[in-house]
């Protein structure tokens, strides 16, 4: 149960803190055009949120 809570907490922090910062970074760097990143910061942040939600769901399914 605590593993699920940890993953959900990470997902919430990702949505509340990381995603707005990633959006700001994308605006400043013109969507990552000024950097050598393969994908925009926002896409990376949202992938991490999705991974944390998926981990929480998988841990809930385990007996």
Jmol script that loads the backbone (N, CA, C; Angstrom):
load data "model"
ATOM      1  N   UNK A   1       0.828  -1.197   0.000  1.00  0.00           N
ATOM      2  CA  UNK A   1       0.000   0.000   0.000  1.00  0.00           C
ATOM      3  C   UNK A   1       0.869   1.256   0.000  1.00  0.00           C
ATOM      4  N   UNK A   2       1.950   1.233   0.767  1.00  0.00           N
ATOM      5  CA  UNK A   2       2.786   2.431   0.831  1.00  0.00           C
ATOM      6  C   UNK A   2       3.522   2.668  -0.482  1.00  0.00           C
ATOM      7  N   UNK A   3       3.812   1.614  -1.210  1.00  0.00           N
ATOM      8  CA  UNK A   3       4.426   1.758  -2.517  1.00  0.00           C
ATOM      9  C   UNK A   3       3.497   2.487  -3.473  1.00  0.00           C
ATOM     10  N   UNK A   4       2.205   2.145  -3.394  1.00  0.00           N
ATOM     11  CA  UNK A   4       1.217   2.799  -4.240  1.00  0.00           C
ATOM     12  C   UNK A   4       1.105   4.273  -3.864  1.00  0.00           C
ATOM     13  N   UNK A   5       1.091   4.554  -2.575  1.00  0.00           N
ATOM     14  CA  UNK A   5       1.010   5.947  -2.129  1.00  0.00           C
ATOM     15  C   UNK A   5       2.222   6.751  -2.576  1.00  0.00           C
ATOM     16  N   UNK A   6       3.384   6.140  -2.525  1.00  0.00           N
ATOM     17  CA  UNK A   6       4.596   6.819  -2.976  1.00  0.00           C
ATOM     18  C   UNK A   6       4.539   7.157  -4.456  1.00  0.00           C
ATOM     19  N   UNK A   7       4.056   6.203  -5.260  1.00  0.00           N
ATOM     20  CA  UNK A   7       3.948   6.452  -6.697  1.00  0.00           C
ATOM     21  C   UNK A   7       2.915   7.527  -6.994  1.00  0.00           C
ATOM     22  N   UNK A   8       1.796   7.493  -6.284  1.00  0.00           N
ATOM     23  CA  UNK A   8       0.766   8.524  -6.488  1.00  0.00           C
ATOM     24  C   UNK A   8       1.263   9.898  -6.046  1.00  0.00           C
ATOM     25  N   UNK A   9       2.035   9.932  -4.970  1.00  0.00           N
ATOM     26  CA  UNK A   9       2.602  11.198  -4.517  1.00  0.00           C
ATOM     27  C   UNK A   9       3.561  11.764  -5.570  1.00  0.00           C
ATOM     28  N   UNK A  10       4.384  10.893  -6.139  1.00  0.00           N
ATOM     29  CA  UNK A  10       5.298  11.339  -7.200  1.00  0.00           C
ATOM     30  C   UNK A  10       4.519  11.865  -8.399  1.00  0.00           C
ATOM     31  N   UNK A  11       3.404  11.215  -8.731  1.00  0.00           N
ATOM     32  CA  UNK A  11       2.591  11.665  -9.855  1.00  0.00           C
ATOM     33  C   UNK A  11       1.987  13.037  -9.586  1.00  0.00           C
ATOM     34  N   UNK A  12       1.501  13.245  -8.371  1.00  0.00           N
ATOM     35  CA  UNK A  12       0.914  14.540  -8.016  1.00  0.00           C
ATOM     36  C   UNK A  12       1.970  15.635  -8.056  1.00  0.00           C
ATOM     37  N   UNK A  13       3.130  15.362  -7.503  1.00  0.00           N
ATOM     38  CA  UNK A  13       4.218  16.348  -7.540  1.00  0.00           C
ATOM     39  C   UNK A  13       4.609  16.636  -8.984  1.00  0.00           C
ATOM     40  N   UNK A  14       4.614  15.612  -9.805  1.00  0.00           N
ATOM     41  CA  UNK A  14       4.936  15.804 -11.210  1.00  0.00           C
ATOM     42  C   UNK A  14       3.956  16.720 -11.909  1.00  0.00           C
ATOM     43  N   UNK A  15       2.669  16.558 -11.606  1.00  0.00           N
ATOM     44  CA  UNK A  15       1.646  17.402 -12.234  1.00  0.00           C
ATOM     45  C   UNK A  15       1.703  18.823 -11.686  1.00  0.00           C
ATOM     46  N   UNK A  16       1.859  18.952 -10.381  1.00  0.00           N
ATOM     47  CA  UNK A  16       1.781  20.270  -9.739  1.00  0.00           C
ATOM     48  C   UNK A  16       3.065  21.068  -9.887  1.00  0.00           C
ATOM     49  N   UNK A  17       4.211  20.420  -9.823  1.00  0.00           N
ATOM     50  CA  UNK A  17       5.488  21.138  -9.818  1.00  0.00           C
ATOM     51  C   UNK A  17       6.250  20.978 -11.135  1.00  0.00           C
ATOM     52  N   UNK A  18       6.502  19.739 -11.521  1.00  0.00           N
ATOM     53  CA  UNK A  18       7.362  19.494 -12.677  1.00  0.00           C
ATOM     54  C   UNK A  18       6.765  19.964 -13.996  1.00  0.00           C
ATOM     55  N   UNK A  19       5.490  19.702 -14.207  1.00  0.00           N
ATOM     56  CA  UNK A  19       4.878  20.041 -15.488  1.00  0.00           C
ATOM     57  C   UNK A  19       4.875  21.551 -15.744  1.00  0.00           C
ATOM     58  N   UNK A  20       4.457  22.394 -14.791  1.00  0.00           N
ATOM     59  CA  UNK A  20       4.537  23.839 -15.062  1.00  0.00           C
ATOM     60  C   UNK A  20       5.966  24.326 -15.316  1.00  0.00           C
ATOM     61  N   UNK A  21       6.926  23.770 -14.598  1.00  0.00           N
ATOM     62  CA  UNK A  21       8.326  24.140 -14.845  1.00  0.00           C
ATOM     63  C   UNK A  21       8.775  23.680 -16.228  1.00  0.00           C
ATOM     64  N   UNK A  22       8.332  22.511 -16.635  1.00  0.00           N
ATOM     65  CA  UNK A  22       8.689  22.013 -17.962  1.00  0.00           C
ATOM     66  C   UNK A  22       8.070  22.882 -19.052  1.00  0.00           C
ATOM     67  N   UNK A  23       6.843  23.316 -18.838  1.00  0.00           N
ATOM     68  CA  UNK A  23       6.190  24.202 -19.813  1.00  0.00           C
ATOM     69  C   UNK A  23       6.965  25.510 -19.921  1.00  0.00           C
ATOM     70  N   UNK A  24       7.366  26.051 -18.794  1.00  0.00           N
ATOM     71  CA  UNK A  24       8.147  27.295 -18.806  1.00  0.00           C
ATOM     72  C   UNK A  24       9.478  27.085 -19.528  1.00  0.00           C
ATOM     73  N   UNK A  25      10.125  25.952 -19.285  1.00  0.00           N
ATOM     74  CA  UNK A  25      11.391  25.665 -19.958  1.00  0.00           C
ATOM     75  C   UNK A  25      11.188  25.539 -21.468  1.00  0.00           C
ATOM     76  N   UNK A  26      10.073  24.950 -21.868  1.00  0.00           N
ATOM     77  CA  UNK A  26       9.790  24.833 -23.301  1.00  0.00           C
ATOM     78  C   UNK A  26       9.540  26.198 -23.933  1.00  0.00           C
ATOM     79  N   UNK A  27       8.884  27.084 -23.202  1.00  0.00           N
ATOM     80  CA  UNK A  27       8.650  28.435 -23.725  1.00  0.00           C
ATOM     81  C   UNK A  27       9.980  29.170 -23.880  1.00  0.00           C
ATOM     82  N   UNK A  28      10.826  29.057 -22.869  1.00  0.00           N
ATOM     83  CA  UNK A  28      12.113  29.762 -22.895  1.00  0.00           C
ATOM     84  C   UNK A  28      13.021  29.217 -23.993  1.00  0.00           C
ATOM     85  N   UNK A  29      13.022  27.901 -24.177  1.00  0.00           N
ATOM     86  CA  UNK A  29      13.923  27.292 -25.164  1.00  0.00           C
ATOM     87  C   UNK A  29      13.231  27.040 -26.501  1.00  0.00           C
ATOM     88  N   UNK A  30      12.078  27.634 -26.707  1.00  0.00           N
ATOM     89  CA  UNK A  30      11.308  27.471 -27.949  1.00  0.00           C
ATOM     90  C   UNK A  30      11.042  25.994 -28.238  1.00  0.00           C
ATOM     91  N   UNK A  31      10.488  25.303 -27.250  1.00  0.00           N
ATOM     92  CA  UNK A  31      10.153  23.891 -27.414  1.00  0.00           C
ATOM     93  C   UNK A  31      11.352  22.988 -27.473  1.00  0.00           C
ATOM     94  N   UNK A  32      12.445  23.431 -26.933  1.00  0.00           N
ATOM     95  CA  UNK A  32      13.667  22.632 -26.936  1.00  0.00           C
ATOM     96  C   UNK A  32      14.515  22.839 -28.175  1.00  0.00           C
ATOM     97  N   UNK A  33      14.126  23.776 -29.030  1.00  0.00           N
ATOM     98  CA  UNK A  33      14.891  24.024 -30.255  1.00  0.00           C
ATOM     99  C   UNK A  33      16.277  24.583 -29.947  1.00  0.00           C
ATOM    100  N   UNK A  34      16.415  25.279 -28.832  1.00  0.00           N
ATOM    101  CA  UNK A  34      17.707  25.866 -28.461  1.00  0.00           C
ATOM    102  C   UNK A  34      18.585  24.901 -27.669  1.00  0.00           C
ATOM    103  N   UNK A  35      18.092  23.706 -27.431  1.00  0.00           N
ATOM    104  CA  UNK A  35      18.861  22.712 -26.680  1.00  0.00           C
ATOM    105  C   UNK A  35      19.075  21.475 -27.537  1.00  0.00           C
ATOM    106  N   UNK A  36      19.826  20.541 -27.019  1.00  0.00           N
ATOM    107  CA  UNK A  36      20.107  19.308 -27.749  1.00  0.00           C
ATOM    108  C   UNK A  36      19.192  18.157 -27.309  1.00  0.00           C
ATOM    109  N   UNK A  37      18.090  18.490 -26.650  1.00  0.00           N
ATOM    110  CA  UNK A  37      17.169  17.438 -26.197  1.00  0.00           C
ATOM    111  C   UNK A  37      16.420  16.834 -27.376  1.00  0.00           C
ATOM    112  N   UNK A  38      16.153  15.533 -27.269  1.00  0.00           N
ATOM    113  CA  UNK A  38      15.442  14.838 -28.338  1.00  0.00           C
ATOM    114  C   UNK A  38      13.947  15.137 -28.315  1.00  0.00           C
ATOM    115  N   UNK A  39      13.415  15.486 -27.130  1.00  0.00           N
ATOM    116  CA  UNK A  39      11.992  15.789 -27.012  1.00  0.00           C
ATOM    117  C   UNK A  39      11.802  16.981 -26.081  1.00  0.00           C
ATOM    118  N   UNK A  40      10.658  17.631 -26.154  1.00  0.00           N
ATOM    119  CA  UNK A  40      10.422  18.782 -25.275  1.00  0.00           C
ATOM    120  C   UNK A  40      10.403  18.383 -23.790  1.00  0.00           C
ATOM    121  N   UNK A  41      10.690  19.337 -22.946  1.00  0.00           N
ATOM    122  CA  UNK A  41      10.695  19.103 -21.501  1.00  0.00           C
ATOM    123  C   UNK A  41       9.321  18.647 -21.010  1.00  0.00           C
ATOM    124  N   UNK A  42       8.264  19.212 -21.583  1.00  0.00           N
ATOM    125  CA  UNK A  42       6.914  18.867 -21.157  1.00  0.00           C
ATOM    126  C   UNK A  42       6.621  17.393 -21.435  1.00  0.00           C
ATOM    127  N   UNK A  43       7.028  16.896 -22.572  1.00  0.00           N
ATOM    128  CA  UNK A  43       6.801  15.490 -22.898  1.00  0.00           C
ATOM    129  C   UNK A  43       7.526  14.582 -21.914  1.00  0.00           C
ATOM    130  N   UNK A  44       8.736  14.943 -21.560  1.00  0.00           N
ATOM    131  CA  UNK A  44       9.498  14.153 -20.598  1.00  0.00           C
ATOM    132  C   UNK A  44       8.809  14.141 -19.235  1.00  0.00           C
ATOM    133  N   UNK A  45       8.343  15.300 -18.787  1.00  0.00           N
ATOM    134  CA  UNK A  45       7.673  15.398 -17.483  1.00  0.00           C
ATOM    135  C   UNK A  45       6.386  14.587 -17.470  1.00  0.00           C
ATOM    136  N   UNK A  46       5.609  14.666 -18.536  1.00  0.00           N
ATOM    137  CA  UNK A  46       4.344  13.933 -18.580  1.00  0.00           C
ATOM    138  C   UNK A  46       4.562  12.429 -18.688  1.00  0.00           C
ATOM    139  N   UNK A  47       5.636  12.004 -19.318  1.00  0.00           N
ATOM    140  CA  UNK A  47       5.962  10.579 -19.365  1.00  0.00           C
ATOM    141  C   UNK A  47       6.265  10.056 -17.970  1.00  0.00           C
ATOM    142  N   UNK A  48       7.007  10.860 -17.180  1.00  0.00           N
ATOM    143  CA  UNK A  48       7.314  10.446 -15.806  1.00  0.00           C
ATOM    144  C   UNK A  48       6.045  10.353 -14.969  1.00  0.00           C
ATOM    145  N   UNK A  49       5.117  11.291 -15.162  1.00  0.00           N
ATOM    146  CA  UNK A  49       3.845  11.239 -14.433  1.00  0.00           C
ATOM    147  C   UNK A  49       3.089   9.966 -14.810  1.00  0.00           C
ATOM    148  N   UNK A  50       3.026   9.671 -16.093  1.00  0.00           N
ATOM    149  CA  UNK A  50       2.321   8.471 -16.549  1.00  0.00           C
ATOM    150  C   UNK A  50       2.970   7.199 -15.996  1.00  0.00           C
ATOM    151  N   UNK A  51       4.292   7.160 -15.944  1.00  0.00           N
ATOM    152  CA  UNK A  51       4.993   5.998 -15.391  1.00  0.00           C
ATOM    153  C   UNK A  51       4.662   5.819 -13.915  1.00  0.00           C
ATOM    154  N   UNK A  52       4.603   6.910 -13.160  1.00  0.00           N
ATOM    155  CA  UNK A  52       4.282   6.813 -11.732  1.00  0.00           C
ATOM    156  C   UNK A  52       2.850   6.344 -11.517  1.00  0.00           C
ATOM    157  N   UNK A  53       1.918   6.808 -12.335  1.00  0.00           N
ATOM    158  CA  UNK A  53       0.529   6.352 -12.214  1.00  0.00           C
ATOM    159  C   UNK A  53       0.452   4.870 -12.567  1.00  0.00           C
ATOM    160  N   UNK A  54       1.164   4.462 -13.602  1.00  0.00           N
ATOM    161  CA  UNK A  54       1.159   3.062 -14.005  1.00  0.00           C
ATOM    162  C   UNK A  54       1.739   2.180 -12.896  1.00  0.00           C
ATOM    163  N   UNK A  55       2.807   2.618 -12.261  1.00  0.00           N
ATOM    164  CA  UNK A  55       3.390   1.857 -11.155  1.00  0.00           C
ATOM    165  C   UNK A  55       2.413   1.729  -9.996  1.00  0.00           C
ATOM    166  N   UNK A  56       1.672   2.796  -9.716  1.00  0.00           N
ATOM    167  CA  UNK A  56       0.698   2.755  -8.628  1.00  0.00           C
ATOM    168  C   UNK A  56      -0.407   1.747  -8.942  1.00  0.00           C
ATOM    169  N   UNK A  57      -0.852   1.717 -10.176  1.00  0.00           N
ATOM    170  CA  UNK A  57      -1.901   0.784 -10.569  1.00  0.00           C
ATOM    171  C   UNK A  57      -1.389  -0.650 -10.502  1.00  0.00           C
ATOM    172  N   UNK A  58      -0.164  -0.878 -10.972  1.00  0.00           N
ATOM    173  CA  UNK A  58       0.394  -2.229 -10.941  1.00  0.00           C
ATOM    174  C   UNK A  58       0.587  -2.716  -9.507  1.00  0.00           C
ATOM    175  N   UNK A  59       0.999  -1.837  -8.636  1.00  0.00           N
ATOM    176  CA  UNK A  59       1.194  -2.246  -7.229  1.00  0.00           C
ATOM    177  C   UNK A  59      -0.133  -2.535  -6.568  1.00  0.00           C
ATOM    178  N   UNK A  60      -1.191  -1.854  -6.971  1.00  0.00           N
ATOM    179  CA  UNK A  60      -2.509  -2.089  -6.403  1.00  0.00           C
ATOM    180  C   UNK A  60      -3.043  -3.457  -6.840  1.00  0.00           C
ATOM    181  N   UNK A  61      -2.705  -3.879  -8.037  1.00  0.00           N
ATOM    182  CA  UNK A  61      -3.195  -5.160  -8.568  1.00  0.00           C
ATOM    183  C   UNK A  61      -2.530  -6.343  -7.908  1.00  0.00           C
ATOM    184  N   UNK A  62      -1.281  -6.163  -7.427  1.00  0.00           N
ATOM    185  CA  UNK A  62      -0.554  -7.265  -6.802  1.00  0.00           C
ATOM    186  C   UNK A  62      -1.216  -7.650  -5.477  1.00  0.00           C
ATOM    187  N   UNK A  63      -1.345  -8.969  -5.239  1.00  0.00           N
ATOM    188  CA  UNK A  63      -1.979  -9.405  -3.961  1.00  0.00           C
ATOM    189  C   UNK A  63      -1.090  -9.212  -2.765  1.00  0.00           C
TER     190      UNK A  63
END
end "model"
wireframe off; spacefill off
backbone 0.3
color backbone group
